[in-house]
Amino acid sequence: EELANERTCDQYMKYAMLSAHKKLRLTGQRLGASGAICHLCRITNNHVNQYVLQLANVGDVEMVLCRRGEALVLTRNFLTTRDRDECQRVYKADGIVTEDSKVSGTTRNTRLLGCAYLYPYIIPDPYTTTVVLRHDDEFVIMANHSLWRYVSYEEAVESVYETGNPVVAAKKLQDLA
């Protein structure tokens, strides 16, 4: 049935996130969960191969691409402390953001999976984007706030870039955080 429906990549990414949201909600998840997915595909156009990275995220999981040795943030962080538009969306839905920047006193995230009891203030609608990869794109780092609160995007990219080995690089980032 899913294969018979023609959908855009954004629709598939949102569908995958909403499916995870539904499963978390059915298991009794109340605090919510951050999440990110990425899909790498090859597109052939006029006998030229092009690689496209499709991404979706909710919560405080972020992805950073290393392009020419520089950090390029690919995702959007949905936090009340960083995103005025999201705060306004919560207010328009008659929600509250407390003095400590938490939605209904619970979380600073405005988009999470499995947090259905705070709907419509906290929603599972992901940010989606598509990036056409270039010859100078080298790697992607996917991490949550446990890394990003201690390590800048640039420091993380530099650390991985210098290491060269993905397993060693992951351990090095873990140690830095």
C-alpha positions in Angstrom: 0.0 0.0 0.0 2.8 2.5 0.9 4.6 1.8 -2.3 1.5 2.5 -4.4 1.2 6.0 -3.0 3.4 8.6 -4.7 4.7 11.0 -2.1 7.4 13.5 -1.9 10.5 13.0 0.2 9.2 15.5 2.7 6.0 13.6 3.0 7.9 10.3 3.6 10.1 11.9 6.2 7.1 13.4 8.0 5.3 10.0 7.8 8.2 8.2 9.3 8.4 10.7 12.2 4.6 10.6 12.8 4.8 6.8 12.8 7.5 6.9 15.5 5.3 9.5 17.4 2.3 7.2 17.3 4.3 4.1 18.5 5.9 6.1 21.4 2.5 7.5 22.3 1.0 4.0 22.3 3.7 2.7 24.6 2.9 5.4 27.2 5.8 7.7 26.4 4.9 11.0 28.1 8.1 13.1 28.2 8.7 13.0 24.5 11.8 12.1 22.4 14.0 13.9 20.0 14.8 12.3 16.7 16.4 12.7 13.3 16.5 10.6 10.2 18.5 11.0 7.0 18.3 9.3 3.6 21.1 9.3 1.1 20.0 8.6 -2.5 21.7 8.7 -5.9 19.9 10.5 -8.7 21.1 10.1 -12.3 20.4 13.0 -14.6 21.7 13.0 -18.2 24.2 10.2 -17.2 25.6 12.2 -14.3 25.3 10.8 -10.8 24.3 13.2 -8.1 23.9 12.4 -4.5 21.1 13.9 -2.4 20.9 13.9 1.4 17.3 14.2 2.8 16.9 15.0 6.5 14.2 15.4 9.1 14.5 16.3 12.8 12.5 17.2 15.9 13.7 18.1 19.3 17.4 18.9 20.0 19.1 16.4 17.6 21.1 18.3 15.0 23.1 17.3 12.0 26.2 19.1 10.7 27.8 18.6 7.3 31.5 19.1 6.8 31.9 21.1 3.6 35.4 22.1 2.6 36.4 21.6 6.3 33.7 24.0 7.5 30.6 23.2 9.6 27.3 23.6 7.8 24.3 23.1 10.1 21.6 21.1 8.2 18.8 20.9 10.8 16.7 23.2 12.9 16.7 23.2 16.7 13.2 23.7 18.1 13.9 25.2 21.5 12.0 28.0 23.2 15.3 29.7 24.1 16.4 29.9 20.5 13.2 30.1 18.3 10.8 33.1 18.8 8.6 31.8 16.0 8.0 28.5 17.8 7.2 30.4 21.1 4.6 32.5 19.1 3.1 29.3 17.7 2.8 27.9 21.3 1.2 31.2 22.5 -1.3 31.2 19.5 -2.4 27.7 20.6 -3.1 29.1 24.1 0.0 27.4 25.6 2.3 28.9 28.1 6.1 29.2 28.2 7.2 29.5 31.9 9.9 31.8 33.2 12.5 29.0 32.8 11.5 28.8 29.1 9.6 25.5 29.4 6.4 24.7 27.5 3.8 24.1 30.2 6.6 23.8 32.7 7.8 20.5 31.0 10.4 20.9 28.3 12.2 23.6 26.3 11.5 21.7 23.1 8.5 22.7 21.0 8.6 19.7 18.6 9.0 16.2 20.0 7.9 12.6 19.3 5.5 10.8 21.8 4.5 13.9 23.8 0.9 13.8 22.8 -0.5 15.0 26.1 0.9 18.5 25.4 -0.6 18.7 21.9 -1.0 21.3 20.3 1.8 23.1 22.1 4.3 20.4 21.4 4.0 18.8 18.0 5.7 16.0 16.2 5.9 17.9 12.9 9.6 17.7 11.8 11.8 20.1 10.0 12.7 18.6 6.6 15.4 19.6 4.1 17.2 18.3 1.1 20.8 19.0 0.4 22.5 18.2 -3.0 25.9 16.9 -2.0 29.0 18.3 -3.7 32.5 16.9 -4.3 33.8 18.8 -1.3 31.3 17.4 1.2 33.1 14.9 3.5 30.9 13.7 6.4 27.9 14.3 8.5 27.8 14.5 12.3 24.4 13.6 14.0 24.2 14.3 17.7 21.9 15.6 20.4 22.3 18.4 22.9 24.6 16.3 25.1 27.3 17.0 22.6 26.3 20.4 21.3 26.1 22.0 24.7 29.8 21.3 25.2 31.3 21.3 21.7 30.7 23.9 19.0 29.8 22.7 15.4 33.2 23.9 14.3 35.1 22.1 17.1 33.2 18.9 16.3 34.0 19.1 12.6 37.6 19.9 13.2 37.9 17.0 15.6 36.4 14.5 13.2 38.3 15.9 10.3 41.7 15.5 12.1 40.9 12.0 13.2 39.9 10.4 9.8 38.5 7.2 11.4 34.8 7.3 12.1 34.9 5.0 15.1 37.8 6.9 16.7 36.1 10.2 15.8 32.9 9.2 17.6 34.8 8.2 20.7 36.8 11.5 20.6 33.5 13.5 20.4 32.1 11.4 23.3 35.2 12.2 25.4 34.9 16.0 24.5 31.3 16.1 25.7 
